[in-house]
Amino acid sequence: MPMNALPERFEGEALSIDLHMHSTASDGALSPEALVEACAARGLTHMALTDHDTVAGVERARAAGERHGVVVLPGTELSCQWRGLNIHVVGLLPAGVQGELAVGLEHQAEARERRAVQIAARMERIGLANALERAREQAGSDRPLGRPDFARALVAAELVPDMATAFRRHLGNGKAGDIKAHWPPLSTVVAWVLDAGGVAALAHPLRYGLTRRKRGQLLDDFHAAGGQASELVSGFQNPDVTRDLARQLDERGLLASLGSDFHFPGGHLAPGSMTAVPRTAVAPVWTHPRLAATFGRSMPAA
């Protein structure tokens, strides 16, 4: 197999690919250029930049990828709602942003601004004075604010000891700072990705606190909406749980994606750091015809 070729099936090996990462274009700590450089230093050959509800850093990342020999796939992580839960869908976008997605991203940016004001008001009730300004200081730019910016502000104000505690107490699913009323339905964001010629992958399905049965329902609705893949591995996770998730994907004909969900250096995750995918019957997302050119594959015969 050529050096940069990717397997048609998962065989239990670690791979030089990461399809879920963030930069300073959303709530990551590294610039797009620095993120690509970090990926190259760790030996990655393929990556996707998937900032929250934006592709603002993609062109910078792709230019850096050309310098460092890393294939950069445009992407974004879209926020949406499913049965009252805040769910994320990763759009892998080989053709970039076009059609309904372009308008959708504008709406998402506006929703993030409104949401930030509401989160700030709730954080002020728990003691974070001037919460919006403090979160903006943590962001370090005028990009739309996200929950991690407020988490960092809580840590800086010494109201919590660390980011994990900030999310556990105040900003995680179901907590005061979990504002989701502005997000569109799951089916809507999947339609945006498909209209742009992309592949829609459900992000980190093991992180929503769902029972296996409820997770199956989420996968059913996602597949019915036109979703083509789901992250099988997101960061580090139990291999037995991964195999069980693989069975759920296989039952629905969903492809498997993988990513670290990297945000900042110094934590337990680095670009490309994740549990190796065990041997499964699920085909990798890069075998989808829409991603053939990006990953150097021949299109299947008609």
Solvent accessible surface area in square Angstrom, and as a share of the most:
residue,aa,sasa,rsa
1,M,171,0.77
2,P,101,0.64
3,M,187,0.83
4,N,85,0.44
5,A,34,0.27
6,L,12,0.06
7,P,16,0.10
8,E,102,0.46
9,R,115,0.42
10,F,1,0.00
11,E,84,0.38
12,G,37,0.35
13,E,58,0.26
14,A,85,0.66
15,L,32,0.16
16,S,38,0.24
17,I,0,0.00
18,D,0,0.00
19,L,1,0.00
20,H,0,0.00
21,M,0,0.00
22,H,0,0.00
23,S,0,0.00
24,T,55,0.32
25,A,18,0.14
26,S,7,0.05
27,D,6,0.03
28,G,6,0.06
29,A,55,0.42
30,L,37,0.18
31,S,34,0.22
32,P,1,0.00
33,E,54,0.24
34,A,35,0.27
35,L,0,0.00
36,V,0,0.00
37,E,96,0.43
38,A,27,0.21
39,C,0,0.00
40,A,32,0.25
41,A,88,0.68
42,R,125,0.46
43,G,47,0.45
44,L,13,0.06
45,T,24,0.14
46,H,8,0.03
47,M,1,0.00
48,A,0,0.00
49,L,1,0.01
50,T,0,0.00
51,D,2,0.01
52,H,24,0.11
53,D,6,0.03
54,T,27,0.16
55,V,42,0.24
56,A,76,0.59
57,G,1,0.01
58,V,8,0.05
59,E,124,0.55
60,R,117,0.43
61,A,0,0.00
62,R,98,0.36
63,A,45,0.35
64,A,0,0.00
65,G,2,0.02
66,E,152,0.68
67,R,158,0.58
68,H,76,0.34
69,G,60,0.58
70,V,8,0.05
71,V,60,0.35
72,V,10,0.06
73,L,1,0.01
74,P,7,0.04
75,G,0,0.00
76,T,0,0.00
77,E,1,0.01
78,L,0,0.00
79,S,1,0.01
80,C,0,0.00
81,Q,51,0.22
82,W,15,0.05
83,R,140,0.51
84,G,46,0.44
85,L,43,0.21
86,N,5,0.02
87,I,0,0.00
88,H,23,0.10
89,V,0,0.00
90,V,2,0.01
91,G,0,0.00
92,L,0,0.00
93,L,0,0.00
94,P,37,0.24
95,A,63,0.49
96,G,19,0.18
97,V,52,0.30
98,Q,80,0.35
99,G,49,0.47
100,E,90,0.40
101,L,0,0.00
102,A,40,0.31
103,V,81,0.47
104,G,1,0.01
105,L,19,0.09
106,E,111,0.50
107,H,98,0.44
108,Q,2,0.01
109,A,36,0.28
110,E,92,0.41
111,A,3,0.02
112,R,16,0.06
113,E,79,0.36
114,R,118,0.43
115,R,8,0.03
116,A,2,0.01
117,V,87,0.50
118,Q,70,0.31
119,I,1,0.01
120,A,6,0.05
121,A,45,0.35
122,R,82,0.30
123,M,0,0.00
124,E,83,0.37
125,R,187,0.68
126,I,65,0.33
127,G,48,0.46
128,L,0,0.00
129,A,55,0.42
130,N,94,0.48
131,A,0,0.00
132,L,63,0.31
133,E,102,0.46
134,R,86,0.31
135,A,0,0.00
136,R,75,0.27
137,E,129,0.58
138,Q,67,0.30
139,A,18,0.14
140,G,67,0.65
141,S,52,0.34
142,D,127,0.66
143,R,24,0.09
144,P,40,0.25
145,L,3,0.02
146,G,4,0.04
147,R,32,0.12
148,P,21,0.13
149,D,0,0.00
150,F,0,0.00
151,A,0,0.00
152,R,52,0.19
153,A,1,0.01
154,L,0,0.00
155,V,47,0.27
156,A,67,0.52
157,A,31,0.24
158,E,153,0.69
159,L,70,0.35
160,V,6,0.04
161,P,97,0.61
162,D,64,0.33
163,M,45,0.20
164,A,68,0.53
165,T,6,0.04
166,A,0,0.00
167,F,56,0.23
168,R,149,0.54
169,R,130,0.48
170,H,36,0.16
171,L,0,0.00
172,G,15,0.14
173,N,64,0.33
174,G,69,0.66
175,K,86,0.36
176,A,44,0.34
177,G,0,0.00
178,D,11,0.06
179,I,8,0.04
180,K,44,0.19
181,A,82,0.63
182,H,53,0.24
183,W,8,0.03
184,P,24,0.15
185,P,78,0.49
186,L,7,0.04
187,S,61,0.40
188,T,44,0.26
189,V,0,0.00
190,V,0,0.00
191,A,43,0.34
192,W,24,0.08
193,V,0,0.00
194,L,50,0.25
195,D,70,0.36
196,A,0,0.00
197,G,25,0.24
198,G,0,0.00
199,V,0,0.00
200,A,0,0.00
201,A,1,0.00
202,L,0,0.00
203,A,0,0.00
204,H,15,0.07
205,P,2,0.02
206,L,49,0.24
207,R,113,0.41
208,Y,19,0.07
209,G,77,0.74
210,L,31,0.15
211,T,93,0.54
212,R,112,0.41
213,R,182,0.66
214,K,63,0.27
215,R,21,0.08
216,G,4,0.04
217,Q,41,0.18
218,L,0,0.00
219,L,0,0.00
220,D,66,0.34
221,D,51,0.26
222,F,0,0.00
223,H,86,0.38
224,A,89,0.69
225,A,31,0.24
226,G,28,0.27
227,G,3,0.03
228,Q,32,0.14
229,A,0,0.00
230,S,0,0.00
231,E,2,0.01
232,L,1,0.01
233,V,0,0.00
234,S,10,0.07
235,G,1,0.01
236,F,113,0.47
237,Q,37,0.16
238,N,82,0.42
239,P,60,0.38
240,D,97,0.50
241,V,63,0.36
242,T,0,0.00
243,R,102,0.37
244,D,29,0.15
245,L,1,0.00
246,A,4,0.03
247,R,132,0.48
248,Q,2,0.01
249,L,0,0.00
250,D,76,0.39
251,E,122,0.55
252,R,48,0.17
253,G,60,0.57
254,L,4,0.02
255,L,32,0.16
256,A,0,0.00
257,S,3,0.02
258,L,4,0.02
259,G,0,0.00
260,S,0,0.00
261,D,14,0.07
262,F,3,0.01
263,H,37,0.16
264,F,81,0.34
265,P,76,0.48
266,G,85,0.82
267,G,37,0.35
268,H,151,0.67
269,L,25,0.12
270,A,29,0.23
271,P,6,0.04
272,G,15,0.15
273,S,15,0.10
274,M,27,0.12
275,T,26,0.15
276,A,41,0.32
277,V,1,0.01
278,P,11,0.07
279,R,171,0.62
280,T,21,0.12
281,A,67,0.52
282,V,4,0.03
283,A,20,0.16
284,P,0,0.00
285,V,0,0.00
286,W,0,0.00
287,T,38,0.22
288,H,33,0.15
289,P,57,0.36
290,R,98,0.36
291,L,0,0.00
292,A,4,0.03
293,A,99,0.77
294,T,32,0.18
295,F,14,0.06
296,G,71,0.69
297,R,50,0.18
298,S,107,0.69
299,M,122,0.54
300,P,94,0.59
301,A,103,0.80
302,A,154,1.19
